[in-house]
C-alpha cells in the first residue's frame, strides 16, 4: 500500500509517500508508481467514502 504525501517537483515526475511492503514494514521514500515511465504494475485505489 502507498499513501501519497507530496510532489517532489513542479513537473510531478516523482512523489514522496509512505509505502508498506509485505514483511519489510513501512518506508518513507520517493516513488514513481503510477506516473509515466513508472511501475506498470501499479493498481490505484481511492476510497469513495470513509466511516461506518
N, C-alpha and C positions, 0 to 999 in steps of 0.2 A: 504494500500500500504506500502511496506517495501523497503527502499533504503539501501543497504549494504554499510557499511563504512570500517570495518576491521575485521580480525580474532582476537579472544581474546587469542589464544594459538597456538602452533605449531601443535597440534593434530586436529585443526579445528573442535572442538566439540561445539563451540559457536561463535557467532559473535556480533559485535556492529552495530546497524543500527538505522535509523530514521523510525518511524512507524506512519502512520495515521490511526486512528480507529474511524470511524463514528463521533459521536458528541463529542468524547473525545479530539480530537485535535492531535497534533504531540508529540511523545515521542522519546527520545534518550535513548536506552536501549539495554541490552544483550538479544539475541534471539537464538532459536534453530530451527525455521521453516525450513523445507526442509532438515534437517540433519537426519541421522539415529537416531531413538528414539525421534525425534522432532514431531511437529504437523502434523498429517496426512492430514489435510485439506488445506495445502499449495498448491497454484497453481502458479508456476513460469511463468513469462512473461519477455522476453528480446526483446526490440525493435531492429529490424534489421537495420533501417535507421532513422536518425534524420534529421530534416529540413523541408522545404516547399514541 
